[in-house]
Amino acid sequence: MDTMRDRFAPVVSRLLDEDPRVAVVLAEIGKDAFHEAVARHPERVVNVGIREQLLVGAAAGMALTGLRPVVHTFASFLVERPFEQVKLDFGHQGTGAVLVSAAASFDWPAGGFTHMAPGDVALLDTLDGWTVHVPGHPDEAENLLRHAVAAGDDRVYVRLSVQSNRRALPVDGERFVTVREGRAGVVIAVGPLLDAVLDATEGMDVTVLYATTVRPFDVAGLRRAAGAAGTDVVVVEPYLAGTSTAAVNDALSDLPHRVLGLGVGRRELRRYGTVEEHTAAHGLDARSLRERIGGFLGARAGV
């Protein structure tokens, strides 16, 4: 199966053909995949070189002219390194773009910590007005990319990963999808962690919600699920643990509730290892998740 990033350039190249507003801004990474698109649209595919602050600033300038820029590089170079430009050139100026990241939290362990960004979504959470998509399958990534580009002049972040669920689900860029229903609590599985969550909660009496759009947070969807399954909520995210805990607390602020946030820990793992080893070390494999979710929900979940 191809990866989410394998879909990125073909999808955006077609969007360049279909919509004269679409532009692509790159910082060396991914440029070879746009070779044909450059030949067709040289004025709308721009490679600024290894200059990530310029990457964001140039995209914001294009947005001010009426273009819809799609900006791509690794997450650590797209959100963390040029964060001041993201904050000012987009937020302060009131412009929009589609930021599309690769490498996610630890998708390329051999790249070391410089190429890891488990705090990207939490960092964007400090800013106003960002939509955040976290697809869990290449088909979903293609769907959400098109949705993001078509979203007027909004500010959108699309977080691509080499990790993937076995099958795609119908996602609409707004609402959570109910995958399993139960009565002893709600488990929200974000993006590529759905399969691990389903394996971990097999036989548990819990509702599993699937989230591929995490900002804005689907308050109504969570409240509906909590009304039937109870207000113990576990959020399993493929980035910094606890990133969405505040969103759950806000959604259920008028109800007694408990929240457990599971995700990537703050401790840096200094050995390269593999993606699977990093997943296990952060307790995001199915066996670890079963133990942690079961321990939180207790006997009511049928553990």
C-alpha positions as CSV (number, residue, x, y, z in Angstrom):
1,M,0.0,0.0,0.0
2,D,1.3,3.5,-0.8
3,T,1.8,6.0,2.0
4,M,-0.1,9.2,2.7
5,R,2.9,11.2,1.4
6,D,2.9,9.1,-1.8
7,R,-0.6,10.6,-2.4
8,F,0.4,14.2,-1.6
9,A,2.2,15.3,-4.8
10,P,-0.2,13.6,-7.3
11,V,-3.3,15.0,-5.5
12,V,-1.9,18.5,-5.3
13,S,-0.5,18.4,-8.9
14,R,-4.1,17.6,-10.1
15,L,-5.4,20.5,-7.9
16,L,-2.8,22.8,-9.6
17,D,-4.4,21.8,-13.0
18,E,-7.9,22.2,-11.7
19,D,-7.7,25.5,-9.8
20,P,-5.7,28.5,-10.9
21,R,-5.6,29.8,-7.2
22,V,-3.6,26.8,-6.0
23,A,0.1,27.3,-5.5
24,V,2.8,25.0,-4.0
25,V,5.7,26.2,-1.8
26,L,8.5,23.8,-1.0
27,A,11.8,24.0,0.9
28,E,13.8,21.4,-1.0
29,I,12.0,18.5,0.6
30,G,9.6,16.8,-1.8
31,K,10.6,18.9,-4.8
32,D,11.4,15.9,-7.1
33,A,7.7,14.8,-6.9
34,F,6.6,18.0,-8.5
35,H,8.9,17.9,-11.5
36,E,6.1,17.6,-14.0
37,A,3.9,20.2,-12.2
38,V,6.8,22.7,-12.4
39,A,6.9,22.3,-16.1
40,R,3.1,23.0,-16.4
41,H,2.9,25.7,-13.7
42,P,6.3,27.3,-13.2
43,E,4.8,30.4,-11.7
44,R,2.8,28.4,-9.1
45,V,5.3,25.8,-7.9
46,V,8.1,27.6,-5.9
47,N,11.1,26.0,-4.1
48,V,12.7,28.5,-1.7
49,G,15.6,26.2,-0.7
50,I,16.4,25.2,2.8
51,R,14.9,28.4,4.2
52,E,11.9,27.4,6.4
53,Q,11.1,30.9,7.6
54,L,11.0,32.1,4.0
55,L,8.9,29.1,3.1
56,V,6.1,30.4,5.4
57,G,6.6,34.0,4.6
58,A,6.5,33.5,0.9
59,A,3.3,31.4,1.2
60,A,1.7,34.2,3.3
61,G,2.6,36.7,0.6
62,M,1.0,34.5,-2.1
63,A,-2.1,34.3,0.1
64,L,-2.3,38.1,0.2
65,T,-2.4,38.1,-3.6
66,G,-5.4,35.8,-3.6
67,L,-3.6,32.4,-4.1
68,R,-4.3,29.3,-2.1
69,P,-0.8,28.1,-1.1
70,V,0.0,24.5,-0.1
71,V,3.1,24.5,2.0
72,H,5.1,21.3,2.5
73,T,8.1,20.0,4.5
74,F,8.8,17.9,7.6
75,A,6.7,18.8,10.6
76,S,9.7,20.0,12.6
77,F,10.6,22.4,9.8
78,L,7.0,23.4,9.0
79,V,5.6,24.2,12.5
80,E,8.5,24.4,15.0
81,R,11.3,26.1,13.2
82,P,9.3,28.9,11.5
83,F,6.7,29.2,14.3
84,E,7.1,33.0,14.5
85,Q,6.2,33.3,10.8
86,V,3.3,31.0,11.2
87,K,2.0,33.1,14.1
88,L,2.5,36.5,12.4
89,D,2.4,36.0,8.7
90,F,-0.7,33.9,8.8
91,G,-2.4,34.7,12.1
92,H,-1.6,38.4,12.6
93,Q,-2.1,39.2,8.9
94,G,-5.3,37.2,8.7
95,T,-4.1,35.1,5.7
96,G,-4.6,31.4,5.1
97,A,-2.8,28.4,3.7
98,V,-2.7,24.6,3.8
99,L,0.4,23.4,5.7
100,V,1.1,19.7,4.9
101,S,3.7,18.0,7.1
102,A,5.6,14.8,6.8
103,A,7.6,12.7,9.3
104,A,5.0,13.3,12.1
105,S,6.1,12.4,15.6
106,F,8.8,9.8,15.0
107,D,8.2,8.5,11.4
108,W,11.9,8.7,10.5
109,P,13.8,7.7,13.7
110,A,17.1,7.6,11.8
111,G,16.8,11.4,11.3
112,G,17.1,11.9,15.1
113,F,15.2,14.4,17.2
114,T,15.7,17.3,14.8
115,H,13.3,15.5,12.4
116,M,10.7,14.7,15.1
117,A,7.8,17.0,16.1
118,P,5.5,15.4,18.6
119,G,4.5,18.8,19.9
120,D,3.3,20.2,16.5
121,V,-0.4,20.1,17.2
122,A,0.0,21.4,20.7
123,L,2.0,24.3,19.4
124,L,-0.6,25.2,16.8
125,D,-3.2,25.0,19.7
126,T,-1.6,28.2,21.0
127,L,-2.9,30.0,17.9
128,D,-6.4,30.9,16.9
129,G,-8.3,29.6,13.9
130,W,-6.4,26.6,12.8
131,T,-8.2,23.5,11.4
132,V,-6.1,20.3,12.0
133,H,-6.6,17.1,10.0
134,V,-4.8,13.9,11.1
135,P,-5.7,11.2,8.5
136,G,-5.2,7.6,9.4
137,H,-5.0,6.1,5.9
138,P,-3.8,7.3,2.4
139,D,-7.4,7.4,1.1
140,E,-8.4,9.7,4.0
141,A,-5.3,11.8,3.4
142,E,-6.3,12.4,-0.2
143,N,-9.9,13.3,0.8
144,L,-8.8,15.7,3.6
145,L,-6.2,17.3,1.3
146,R,-8.8,18.2,-1.2
147,H,-11.1,19.4,1.6
148,A,-8.4,21.6,3.0
149,V,-7.5,23.2,-0.3
150,A,-11.2,23.9,-1.0
151,A,-11.7,25.5,2.4
152,G,-11.8,29.1,1.2
153,D,-8.9,31.0,2.7
154,D,-8.8,29.2,6.1
155,R,-5.7,28.1,7.9
156,V,-5.4,24.3,7.8
157,Y,-2.8,21.9,9.0
158,V,-2.7,18.3,7.5
159,R,-0.5,15.9,9.4
160,L,0.7,13.0,7.2
161,S,2.3,9.9,8.5
162,V,3.9,6.7,7.3
163,Q,1.8,4.9,9.9
164,S,-1.6,3.8,8.7
165,N,-4.7,1.9,9.6
166,R,-5.6,-1.2,7.6
167,R,-8.6,0.4,5.9
168,A,-10.0,3.9,5.3
169,L,-13.2,5.2,6.8
170,P,-15.6,7.8,5.3
171,V,-14.4,11.1,6.9
172,D,-15.9,14.5,6.2
173,G,-13.3,16.9,7.6
174,E,-15.6,17.8,10.6
175,R,-17.1,15.0,12.6
176,F,-15.8,12.0,14.6
177,V,-16.9,8.6,13.3
178,T,-18.5,6.1,15.7
179,V,-16.7,2.8,15.1
180,R,-17.8,0.8,18.1
181,E,-20.5,1.4,20.8
182,G,-20.4,0.5,24.5
183,R,-21.6,1.8,27.9
184,A,-18.5,2.0,30.1
185,G,-16.7,5.0,28.6
186,V,-15.5,6.7,25.4
187,V,-12.1,6.1,23.7
188,I,-11.2,8.7,21.0
189,A,-8.7,7.2,18.6
190,V,-6.9,9.8,16.5
191,G,-5.7,9.1,13.0
192,P,-3.3,6.2,12.5
193,L,-3.8,4.9,16.0
194,L,-7.3,3.5,15.3
195,D,-6.2,0.0,14.6
196,A,-4.2,-0.2,17.8
197,V,-7.1,1.2,19.8
198,L,-9.6,-1.3,18.3
199,D,-7.2,-4.2,19.1
200,A,-6.6,-2.9,22.6
201,T,-10.3,-2.5,23.4
202,E,-11.5,-5.8,21.9
203,G,-14.1,-7.2,24.3
204,M,-14.3,-4.0,26.3
205,D,-17.7,-2.4,26.7
206,V,-16.6,1.0,25.4
207,T,-17.5,3.4,22.6
208,V,-14.7,4.1,20.2
209,L,-14.8,7.3,18.3
210,Y,-12.5,7.9,15.3
211,A,-11.0,11.4,14.9
212,T,-9.3,12.6,11.8
213,T,-10.2,16.2,12.3
214,V,-9.2,17.3,15.8
215,R,-9.5,21.0,15.5
216,P,-12.2,22.2,15.6
217,F,-12.9,19.5,18.2
218,D,-16.2,17.7,17.6
219,V,-17.9,18.7,20.8
220,A,-21.4,17.5,19.7
221,G,-20.0,14.1,18.7
222,L,-18.3,13.6,22.0
223,R,-21.3,14.7,24.0
224,R,-23.6,12.3,22.1
225,A,-21.2,9.4,22.8
226,A,-20.8,10.4,26.5
227,G,-24.6,10.5,26.9
228,A,-24.8,6.8,26.0
229,A,-21.4,5.5,27.2
230,G,-20.6,7.7,30.3
231,T,-18.2,10.5,30.8
232,D,-15.0,8.6,31.4
233,V,-13.0,9.6,28.3
234,V,-9.6,8.3,27.0
235,V,-7.9,10.2,24.1
236,V,-5.3,8.3,22.2
237,E,-3.3,10.7,20.0
238,P,-0.2,10.1,17.8
239,Y,1.5,13.2,19.1
240,L,2.1,14.8,22.5
241,A,0.1,13.1,25.3
242,G,-2.6,15.4,26.7
243,T,-2.8,17.6,23.6
244,S,-6.6,17.3,23.5
245,T,-7.3,16.9,27.2
246,A,-8.4,20.6,27.5
247,A,-10.7,20.2,24.5
248,V,-12.4,17.2,26.2
249,N,-12.7,19.1,29.5
250,D,-14.3,22.1,27.7
251,A,-16.7,19.9,25.8
252,L,-17.9,18.2,29.1
253,S,-17.5,21.2,31.4
254,D,-21.0,21.0,32.7
255,L,-20.8,17.3,33.5
256,P,-18.8,15.3,36.1
257,H,-16.1,13.5,34.0
258,R,-12.6,12.0,34.0
259,V,-10.1,12.2,31.1
260,L,-7.0,10.2,30.4
261,G,-4.7,11.6,27.7
262,L,-2.4,9.0,26.0
263,G,0.1,9.9,23.3
264,V,3.8,10.6,22.8
265,G,5.7,11.2,26.0
266,R,7.9,14.2,26.7
267,R,11.1,12.2,27.3
268,E,13.4,12.2,24.3
269,L,14.3,8.7,23.2
270,R,17.9,9.0,22.1
271,R,18.3,5.7,20.2
272,Y,17.2,5.7,16.6
273,G,15.4,2.4,16.7
274,T,12.4,1.8,14.5
275,V,8.9,3.3,14.3
276,E,7.6,0.2,16.0
277,E,10.1,0.5,18.9
278,H,9.2,4.1,19.4
279,T,5.5,3.2,19.4
280,A,6.0,0.6,22.1
281,A,8.3,2.9,24.2
282,H,5.6,5.5,24.3
283,G,3.0,2.9,25.3
284,L,1.0,3.2,22.1
285,D,1.1,-0.4,21.0
286,A,-2.1,-2.4,21.4
287,R,-0.9,-4.4,24.5
288,S,0.2,-1.3,26.4
289,L,-2.9,0.6,25.4
290,R,-5.1,-2.2,26.7
291,E,-3.4,-2.1,30.0
292,R,-3.6,1.6,30.3
293,I,-7.2,2.0,29.1
294,G,-8.4,-1.0,31.2
295,G,-6.7,0.4,34.3
296,F,-8.4,3.7,33.8
297,L,-11.9,2.4,33.0
298,G,-11.8,-0.5,35.4
299,A,-14.2,-3.4,35.9
300,R,-17.1,-1.5,34.3
301,A,-15.4,-1.9,30.9
302,G,-15.3,-5.7,31.3
303,V,-11.6,-5.9,31.7
